[in-house]
Amino acid sequence: MSTTVVTQSARARKRLIPPLVLIGIGLVWLGVLGFKSVVSGNRLWLIGGDVHLGTVRNDQPIRHRFWLMNPHLHEVSVKVSPSCGCSVANLPYDTLTPLNGFPVEVVIEPLGLPSGMEHEKSFIIQARLGDEEWTERVVVRFFLEAVPK
């Protein structure tokens, strides 16, 4: 009987190995993501929400994608407003489901902006959870380089 118990417990341990390996890989992956991206935001998580894109050209649209995450156990309604008319935010949904998120792409048209200087464009996220309302801010910075004609 003791060999049967030992054999069953050995099998049970072997069955635990693949899920534990997957959990370990997931934790390493999240750790690497944490070093590459900064999570900002007050009550929502904004991954890539405060970024400097370096030097960009003034002859093409500037695109940036950030992740909007809901760490709450309730749905959060969201709306994004750009700080100026030269930028737009493509919000795929207007509601963040609990413990979920989605990417948001912002596009900045630099043609009317002065070249040879630093720029900062912000996008205000208006969020609502029940009766509570608050705002989050996404900031995209870049140096605009003129393209010779």
Long-range contacts (C-beta under 8 A, 24 or more apart in sequence): 41-136, 42-134, 42-136, 43-71, 43-72, 43-127, 43-129, 43-134, 43-136, 44-68, 44-69, 44-70, 44-71, 44-76, 44-78, 44-96, 44-125, 44-127, 44-136, 45-69, 45-70, 45-71, 45-101, 46-125, 46-136, 46-138, 47-101, 49-136, 49-137, 49-138, 49-139, 50-138, 50-139, 51-139, 51-140, 51-141, 52-141, 52-142, 53-140, 53-141, 53-142, 54-142, 54-143, 55-142, 55-143, 55-144, 55-145, 56-110, 56-142, 56-143, 56-144, 56-145, 57-110, 57-144, 57-145, 57-147, 58-110, 58-111, 58-113, 58-115, 58-144, 58-145, 58-146, 58-147, 59-111, 59-147, 60-110, 61-107, 61-108, 61-109, 61-110, 62-107, 62-108, 62-109, 62-110, 62-140, 62-142, 63-105, 63-106, 63-107, 63-108, 64-105, 64-106, 64-108, 64-140, 65-103, 65-104, 65-105, 65-106, 66-103, 66-104, 66-106, 66-138, 67-101, 67-102, 67-103, 67-104, 68-96, 68-101, 68-102, 68-103, 68-104, 68-125, 69-96, 69-100, 69-101, 70-96, 70-97, 70-98, 70-99, 70-100, 70-101, 71-99, 72-98, 72-99, 72-129, 73-98, 73-99, 74-98, 74-129, 74-130, 75-129, 76-127, 76-128, 76-129, 77-127, 77-128, 77-129, 78-125, 78-126, 78-127, 78-128, 79-125, 79-126, 80-104, 80-123, 80-124, 80-125, 80-126, 80-138, 81-123, 81-124, 81-126, 82-106, 82-121, 82-122, 82-123, 83-121, 83-122, 83-123, 83-124, 84-121, 86-110, 86-112, 86-113, 86-121, 87-121, 87-123, 89-123, 104-138, 106-138, 106-140, 108-140, 108-142, 110-144, 113-144, 114-144, 115-144, 115-145, 115-146, 116-144, 116-145, 116-146, 117-143, 117-144, 118-142, 118-143, 118-144, 119-143, 119-144
